[in-house]
């Protein structure tokens, strides 16, 4: 029979064991080491991949360059007061788009505020530093969680191991494959361990005010991944409640196994557990006497957890409800049917150097994975703990592959792309399992052999996965060999350490250097294995992404030239200035100006449909309208200055682009014009040329009948007119006979090609368009329009004469002075989206009307002024919910304060790590997370 475990010295109030200084407190050392370690390894991976800012290659892959970089550049300008709009409205994008929802979606993380510390022309560096800091924070948070899940008989586990596993969580495959290129999701990576800590506080009845505040910050930072992290923390709490001692909820102890500690052969003849007063329980006491109390305590813990989450989400409601309301009006994407990855691919993603957006990125490092896989075989851990955590991990892995649970993880909507966005939760649970298995000491050889065999089987099953890279098995093999050497050294050190009469290590008679050399060498080898494999794997993920997915170049002289031209020409709100298209997207956010280009998950359906109907193109299934260089739409949307630019050398991944920019100014009507009253419908399926004329109020196009012969189109148009070709679903080139071909990139439903000019109609009026399609040829009924610029100039002059004489715009409002006696409809060149309210003269504001998709205000001939303002949908309800949650939190704080002032009964000395309450006397039977080691095992 092994000797009974003796409780370790209890932590002082500051958490330092035995009165040591706070600087030597393991509870502080673990997160303090994990954060810098995670940051250092991530930076090393960036340097190995030669990615900017540590190399010449761009990091701007997929949405990192198209969304998050421009949004952070604009966020800096907004925070410093350098934008036309405010937190409610963004005048730069989409001809005027709501912005509070975008803040909640992309920018509400506290880390994003750091962008103001960087120069305006270095948003890439700012975003990279923010990404590194988020990764460091995630590592520190996980280490802080792990170090508080202590082994039996010890105040804490080994803090270096907690730091290493915390960094492994922050640098899991999900981080490199998804989080680093979608940095807003990294807030969920930070939130998961923090919410697990909140679950611990709820379980032990601690921190009733801080808990909801942590939940609120997590949901404000990024509600989408915070929702997933909350589900994960709920599962964590469920297992903790199942594995904790029956009296744990009352005294705050960290026993996690209860009666199962003595199950099987792990522990024999264990002394009876202490009762609620600290005295040994009578062995003959029926178990049923404690059962109701345990059930009540667990129910109370669940209620506390639910109340904490409700308060936290309520505090975040002013932002969360705006985002939720925005999704109701956003352009709907085509329904996606979830197709689970094959198990071969899933097993392959446990290995390093694998990258794929449609499979779960489960890599946590081979050493950490071996420790996690050793848990089911580790007889030093209580059976209940082993079974519960193993079952949880298996069930969560299965939930990734099943359609209903896939929808649950993603809040009821299967995402378009990246169907395994919740994978970071499973990575976190795997690392909790690794800690539970290794915290009491190096697992015995039998447990390590079982884990190695299981890992070998998984690696063998994954050999045919298409995600396997040439570096995968060499990197995993090298890490496994280093980890094996570390385990052998650690086991040898453990066997050499003499034991005292009570089973604890006694003073080692050997010289201090000799006694410490083996553990230090083992730690160094383990660190080298974990960090080296992670850095190499991160390098390969970045390299594969650059080779396989869409990318945008770094910011260079080309963008700076366009930004300078845009700033010189900008005269908002007298007219708009469009910076034109550049590789990437969201140019108005990045470079200034006011254009159509806007890439947001909350781009409204009305904006997308209105612009589609006028011949604009789009990406991202409608949520990324792109600019259109067309004189009719410039007149409709009052684009009086247009910047046109071109690259002076090929755009490459490994160099900042160079280019030139020029500005063209054109007379256009004011932002608010007056039209006759009448029907105002838009039919996106009809001719874009006809829809432009209806919105302009004048016929300016000749739309000839087109004859198609194979891939050749012929028609007749007035000589000298500008030939425009509209084929939104066409993918290929189109060329007017004798002119250069023009590219069209229609790929429905994701990409819609914008109309483009092919040249000038020849003197005989005959036109021939040669098409070179790359896919099937599908054209609208009226694909050709011939623009008469004389008619267009007359229409512009007429709208200018009857339009607003003066327009002023503030953060989210606009006012226009009209000529006296104006009748009909005042049309504001802004897409009519939910949230706009307008008034004519002194009338009360009402919900804005629509004129062919734009804001409309009826005129009766008496009003000489119209005004419109924007209020994001959901902001009032969110404010009310937030105020109610704040009042409830204050009431909770007052109640907790009153309870804390009640006189406490006498209790033994000592403190718990989860509570400031005194520690109760414990016997070894209460140490349930880990069963006592069997001698000679």
C-alpha positions, -999 to 999 in steps of 0.1 A, spaced: 0 0 0 14 34 -9 19 59 18 -9 84 23 -5 117 6 0 146 29 -16 180 20 9 205 8 14 238 24 -16 260 15 -11 291 -6 -11 324 11 -36 350 2 -15 363 -27 -11 327 -40 25 323 -31 31 290 -14 48 290 19 50 328 20 74 331 -10 75 363 -28 49 369 -55 77 369 -81 82 332 -74 45 323 -74 38 295 -99 4 309 -105 21 340 -119 52 324 -134 32 300 -156 13 327 -176 42 351 -175 64 325 -193 37 311 -216 29 344 -232 64 354 -243 71 318 -253 41 317 -276 49 351 -291 86 341 -297 77 309 -315 51 326 -337 76 353 -346 102 326 -353 77 309 -377 71 342 -395 108 347 -399 113 311 -412 85 317 -437 102 350 -447 68 368 -442 64 405 -437 74 423 -414 103 398 -409 108 390 -446 98 402 -481 67 380 -486 32 393 -480 11 380 -452 -21 394 -467 -38 362 -477 -76 359 -482 -95 382 -458 -64 394 -440 -56 417 -469 -91 423 -481 -109 430 -448 -89 432 -416 -60 453 -428 -83 480 -443 -106 479 -413 -77 485 -389 -63 513 -410 -98 530 -410 -102 522 -372 -70 541 -365 -83 571 -385 -116 570 -367 -101 568 -333 -80 598 -341 -109 618 -356 -97 617 -392 -128 603 -409 -160 617 -423 -181 592 -404 -184 580 -368 -191 548 -349 -226 546 -364 -219 552 -401 -190 548 -425 -193 573 -454 -163 558 -472 -176 524 -481 -206 512 -501 -218 548 -507 -225 550 -470 -228 519 -448 -235 512 -411 -204 508 -391 -213 499 -355 -220 463 -366 -186 462 -384 -170 474 -352 -186 446 -333 -176 421 -360 -140 432 -367 -127 458 -344 -142 456 -309 -113 437 -294 -94 457 -268 -62 448 -287 -74 467 -317 -71 500 -299 -33 495 -301 -34 505 -338 -33 542 -328 3 536 -316 16 529 -351 21 553 -380 -7 557 -405 13 541 -433 22 510 -412 -11 492 -407 5 459 -416 30 462 -388 2 472 -364 -20 443 -373 10 419 -370 18 431 -335 -18 429 -325 -19 393 -338 12 384 -318 -1 400 -286 -34 381 -289 -15 348 -293 6 356 -263 -25 364 -243 -41 331 -253 -10 313 -241 -9 331 -208 -46 325 -202 -44 288 -209 -13 285 -186 -32 304 -159 -61 279 -162 -38 248 -162 -17 258 -132 -49 261 -111 -59 225 -119 -35 212 -93 -24 176 -86 -31 159 -54 -10 169 -24 5 199 -42 -5 236 -42 2 237 -79 16 216 -107 50 223 -124 47 258 -138 72 253 -167 49 225 -180 19 247 -176 37 274 -196 47 250 -223 12 236 -227 -3 271 -226 20 282 -255 11 249 -273 -26 259 -271 -19 295 -284 1 280 -313 -22 251 -322 -29 244 -359 -61 264 -358 -40 295 -350 -17 292 -379 -43 280 -404 -72 303 -394 -65 327 -365 -34 343 -379 -52 352 -412 -86 360 -394 -72 379 -364 -107 387 -350 -112 350 -343 -81 350 -320 -102 367 -294 -121 335 -291 -88 317 -286 -81 340 -256 -117 337 -244 -119 299 -240 -94 295 -211 -107 327 -195 -143 314 -196 -131 281 -182 -117 301 -153 -151 318 -150 -167 283 -149 -143 274 -120 -153 306 -101 -190 297 -106 -184 261 -95 -167 273 -62 -190 304 -57 -162 329 -63 -159 363 -80 -196 370 -88 -188 404 -103 -155 397 -121 -170 366 -138 -197 385 -157 -172 412 -167 -149 386 -182 -178 371 -201 -188 406 -213 -153 414 -226 -151 381 -244 -184 386 -261 -176 422 -270 -142 413 -284 -157 388 -308 -191 374 -301 -189 347 -328 -159 328 -314 -169 338 -278 -201 318 -284 -180 288 -293 -157 293 -264 -188 296 -241 -200 262 -253 -166 248 -247 -164 262 -212 -199 248 -204 -185 213 -213 -155 220 -192 -178 229 -162 -199 198 -168 -169 175 -165 -155 194 -135 -189 191 -117 -190 153 -125 -154 147 -113 -153 170 -82 -158 159 -46 -193 160 -33 -183 187 -8 -162 207 -33 -188 233 -41 -188 244 -5 -152 246 5 -136 254 -28 -112 226 -28 -100 212 -61 -108 176 -55 -120 160 -87 -129 125 -83 -147 118 -50 -153 82 -43 -137 71 -76 -103 78 -61 -104 44 -45 -117 27 -76 -99 -4 -88 -63 -10 -79 -50 26 -81 -55 32 -44 -61 7 -17 -71 11 19 -75 49 15 -86 66 46 -122 79 48 -129 113 34 -133 143 57 -168 155 65 -180 191 60 -164 201 93 -130 187 85 -134 156 107 -131 121 92 -164 107 81 -177 76 97 -172 47 73 -206 34 80 -223 66 70 -247 59 40 -236 75 8 -272 86 3 -268 112 31 -243 132 10 -260 127 -24 -287 153 -20 -262 179 -7 -239 171 -37 -268 174 -61 -278 207 -46 -243 221 -48 -239 211 -84 -273 226 -93 -263 258 -75 -230 259 -95 -249 255 -128 -273 283 -118 -244 305 -109 -227 298 -142 -259 305 -161 -265 337 -142 -228 348 -149 -232 341 -186 -265 359 -188 -251 390 -171 -220 390 -193 -239 386 -225 -264 413 -213 -235 437 -207 -223 430 -242 -258 434 -257 -254 470 -270 -228 457 -295 -239 421 -299 -275 429 -307 -264 454 -333 -244 427 -350 -272 403 -347 -297 427 -362 -272 435 -390 -271 398 -400 -309 399 -405 -305 426 -432 -272 414 -446 -270 400 -481 -278 363 -477 -252 339 -489 -263 306 -506 -271 279 -482 -242 256 -474 -246 219 -468 -220 206 -443 -198 179 -457 -176 164 -429 -140 157 -436 -129 121 -439 -114 106 -407 -81 102 -426 -80 139 -431 -90 146 -395 -62 123 -381 -38 140 -405 -46 174 -391 -32 163 -357 3 163 -373 25 193 -381 28 212 -414 -7 205 -426 -29 233 -440 -65 231 -453 -95 254 -447 -120 226 -450 -106 202 -424 -101 207 -386 -67 221 -377 -60 200 -346 -22 202 -343 -10 209 -308 25 196 -311 36 160 -310 50 161 -273 17 177 -261 -3 152 -281 15 123 -266 8 136 -231 -29 141 -240 -31 105 -254 -15 91 -223 -44 102 -201 -65 71 -207 -36 49 -198 -22 69 -168 -32 50 -136 -18 79 -115 -49 98 -125 -82 89 -108 -104 66 -129 -133 90 -129 -112 118 -142 -96 97 -169 -129 84 -181 -147 117 -180 -121 137 -198 -114 110 -224 -151 107 -231 -155 145 -234 -127 148 -259 -140 119 -280 -175 134 -280 -163 168 -289 -143 153 -318 -174 135 -330 -195 167 -327 -172 183 -353 -183 156 -378 -220 155 -372 -244 179 -390 -267 189 -360 -238 195 -336 -219 213 -364 -249 237 -366 -249 240 -328 -213 250 -328 -219 276 -355 -250 292 -339 -274 275 -363 -259 286 -396 -234 265 -415 -206 289 -426 -195 296 -461 -159 283 -459 -139 272 -429 -165 247 -416 -144 238 -385 -141 272 -369 -147 258 -334 -116 235 -335 -97 257 -311 -120 244 -283 -110 208 -289 -73 219 -290 -78 234 -256 -95 203 -242 -66 182 -255 -41 203 -237 -61 202 -204 -59 164 -208 -22 166 -213 -18 187 -182 -40 163 -161 -18 134 -172 16 151 -167 12 175 -139 18 150 -110 50 138 -127 62 121 -158 36 94 -168 48 59 -162 64 40 -192 32 19 -196 11 51 -201 37 66 -225 39 34 -245 1 33 -248 1 70 -260 29 63 -285 11 33 -299 -21 53 -303 -2 82 -320 15 58 -343 -19 43 -353 -33 78 -360 -2 88 -380 -4 55 -400 -41 61 -407 -33 96 -420 -7 86 -444 -31 89 -474 -45 123 -464 -41 149 -491 -32 174 -463 1 156 -455 31 177 -464 66 167 -472 77 181 -439 49 164 -418 65 131 -408 101 144 -406 90 172 -382 68 149 -362 95 122 -360 122 146 -348 99 161 -322 89 126 -310 126 116 -307 134 147 -286 103 142 -265 114 105 -259 148 116 -248 132 142 -225 109 115 -210 138 91 -204 159 118 -186 129 128 -165 121 92 -155 157 86 -146 158 118 -125 126 107 -107 140 73 -99 172 87 -86 155 112 -63 154 96 -28 121 94 -10 113 102 26 94 81 50 62 98 41 65 92 4 76 127 -5 111 135 -19 137 139 8 168 160 6 190 148 -22 225 141 -8 241 146 -42 255 180 -52 228 204 -63 242 206 -98 241 169 -103 205 166 -89 192 194 -111 210 185 -143 187 157 -155 154 176 -150 168 207 -166 181 187 -196 147 170 -199 129 204 -198 152 218 -225 147 188 -248 109 190 -243 109 227 -251 131 222 -282 108 194 -294 75 214 -289 88 248 -300 109 236 -329 81 214 -344 56 243 -340 79 268 -356 86 246 -386 49 237 -389 39 273 -388 64 281 -415 50 255 -438 14 266 -432 22 302 -442 41 290 -473 12 267 -484 -13 295 -479 7 319 -501 8 292 -528 -28 280 -527 -51 308 -517 -59 344 -528 -34 370 -517 -30 408 -518 4 425 -521 20 444 -493 13 481 -489 39 501 -510 44 531 -531 14 523 -553 -11 525 -525 6 555 -510 4 573 -544 -33 565 -547 -39 577 -511 -21 610 -518 -42 616 -549 -74 608 -531 -66 631 -503 -59 660 -527 -91 655 -546 -114 648 -517 -142 674 -513 -169 655 -494 -198 661 -493 -197 684 -523 -190 652 -543 -175 618 -538 -139 608 -547 -134 572 -557 -99 558 -552 -105 531 -578 -96 494 -577 -63 480 -564 -53 444 -557 -70 435 -524 -102 453 -516 -119 479 -493 -98 506 -509 -119 535 -495 -112 523 -459 -75 519 -466 -68 549 -488 -97 573 -482 -123 586 -505 -160 575 -509 -167 546 -532 -188 516 -538 -161 491 -527 -171 475 -493 -162 441 -480 -182 432 -449 -202 403 -436 -229 429 -429 -232 444 -464 -269 448 -467 -290 430 -492 -304 462 -505 -270 477 -511 -258 446 -529 -290 442 -550 -291 479 -560 -255 480 -571 -259 446 -590 -289 460 -608 -268 490 -620 -240 469 -635 -216 468 -605 -197 437 -598 -192 418 -566 -172 392 -548 -179 370 -517 -214 361 -529 -226 397 -529 -210 409 -496 -181 426 -514 -194 451 -540 -166 465 -562 -162 499 -578 -175 506 -613 -157 532 -635 -188 543 -655 -198 579 -662 -236 572 -657 -232 556 -622 -207 584 -614 -234 609 -621 -260 589 -601 -237 587 -570 -221 621 -574 -186 608 -580 -169 640 -591 -133 628 -588 -120 594 -598 -84 582 -592 -71 559 -618 -38 540 -612 -17 513 -626 12 493 -615 46 501 -631 59 466 -625 44 432 -620 27 427 -587 46 401 -567 43 384 -533 79 392 -523 79 430 -530 58 460 -522 41 472 -554 50 503 -573 25 523 -594 13 557 -606 -20 575 -600 -39 603 -617 -71 621 -608 -99 628 -633 -126 654 -623 -160 654 -639 -191 676 -634 -217 656 -615 -250 664 -598 -250 670 -560 -254 643 -535 -291 651 -532 -312 656 -563 -349 661 -570 -369 637 -593 -405 636 -603 -427 613 -583 -436 579 -597 -430 542 -594 -396 533 -581 -389 496 -585 -356 480 -594 -354 447 -613 -319 433 -610 -327 407 -637 -335 434 -662 -310 454 -683 -284 472 -661 -284 499 -688 -322 505 -684 -319 505 -646 -292 532 -648 -314 553 -671 -344 550 -647 -323 561 -618 -307 589 -637 -340 600 -651 -329 602 -687 -323 579 -717 -286 580 -725 -279 545 -739 -287 530 -773 -295 493 -766 -293 475 -799 -305 440 -807 -275 416 -805 -270 387 -829 -248 359 -816 -229 335 -838 -209 311 -818 -186 333 -797 -191 364 -818 -216 391 -811 -227 417 -838 -249 448 -835 -253 484 -848 -249 515 -826 -246 553 -833 -211 561 -845 -188 576 -819 -208 564 -789 -190 545 -761 -195 507 -763 -203 491 -729 -206 453 -725 -225 438 -695 -222 401 -688 -223 395 -650 -219 357 -653 -193 357 -681 -158 344 -674 -133 351 -702 -123 380 -724 -143 403 -746 -129 426 -773 -143 450 -798 -128 442 -832 -94 459 -835 -92 468 -797 -75 452 -767 -94 424 -749 -111 431 -716 -112 405 -688 -145 394 -672 -144 373 -640 -180 361 -635 -182 330 -614 -217 328 -600 -227 329 -572 -195 340 -556 -183 365 -582 -203 388 -604 -185 406 -633 -189 444 -636 -198 460 -669 -169 475 -688 -163 496 -718 -148 479 -749 -140 511 -769 -157 535 -793 -182 525 -819 -166 529 -854 -179 554 -880 -200 528 -898 -219 519 -866 -211 482 -870 -198 465 -839 -183 430 -836 -174 416 -801 -152 386 -800 -156 365 -769 -131 339 -756 -149 322 -728 -131 300 -702 -164 284 -691 -199 281 -704 -212 312 -722 -242 328 -705 -253 363 -714 -282 386 -705 -308 395 -731 -294 430 -736 -256 428 -730 -247 458 -751 -252 495 -744 -239 525 -764 -235 556 -743 -242 590 -758 -221 614 -737 -240 645 -750 -273 632 -736 -255 623 -703 -241 659 -700 -276 673 -705 -291 650 -678 -263 660 -654 -269 697 -660 -307 693 -654 -302 674 -621 -276 699 -610 -300 728 -617 -329 713 -597 -308 695 -570 -295 706 -536 -278 740 -534 -258 730 -504 -251 697 -487 -236 692 -452 -227 659 -436 -218 650 -401 -208 616 -385 -241 598 -393 -264 625 -406 -269 646 -438 -287 678 -445 -295 694 -479 -308 728 -488 -332 726 -518 -344 753 -543 -377 768 -532 -408 751 -545 -392 717 -551 -418 690 -556 -416 653 -563 -390 633 -545 -356 642 -531 -332 614 -538 -301 609 -516 -273 591 -534 -270 566 -505 -284 530 -505 -316 529 -485 -309 505 -457 -328 499 -425 -319 525 -399 -322 556 -420 -348 582 -409 -355 613 -429 -376 645 -427 -386 673 -451 -385 707 -436 -396 708 -399 -416 675 -401 -408 647 -377 -383 621 -390 -398 589 -403 -383 558 -418 -368 566 -451 -385 556 -483 -368 541 -513 -364 553 -549 -350 524 -569 -328 514 -540 -317 548 -528 -330 570 -500 -360 590 -510 -378 619 -492 -412 631 -505 -415 668 -512 -447 689 -511 -433 722 -526 -430 739 -492 -399 723 -477 -365 738 -486 -345 714 -465 -343 677 -461 -324 659 -434 -315 622 -428 -298 604 -400 -288 569 -394 -293 548 -363 -280 512 -364 -308 486 -361 -308 470 -326 -289 498 -309 -319 509 -287 -328 473 -277 -291 466 -270 -288 497 -248 -318 487 -228 -306 451 -224 -271 464 -214 -286 488 -188 -307 460 -173 -277 437 -171 -257 465 -154 -284 470 -128 -285 432 -122 -247 432 -119 -248 460 -93 -274 441 -74 -253 410 -75 -223 429 -62 -243 444 -33 -256 409 -24 -221 394 -25 -208 423 -4 -235 417 23 -227 380 24 -190 387 27 -196 408 58 -214 380 76 -194 367 106 -176 335 95 -174 304 118 -141 291 130 -121 271 104 -87 257 100 -58 279 87 -48 280 51 -63 292 18 -76 276 -14 -64 286 -48 -99 292 -61 -112 311 -31 -100 332 -2 -120 310 22 -100 290 47 -89 255 37 -106 226 55 -85 198 68 -82 171 41 -71 136 41 -56 118 11 -90 105 2 -100 140 -9 -72 143 -34 -92 130 -63 -77 145 -94 -48 121 -91 -46 87 -73 -15 80 -53 12 63 -72 17 26 -66 52 18 -53 72 -2 -77 50 7 -107 
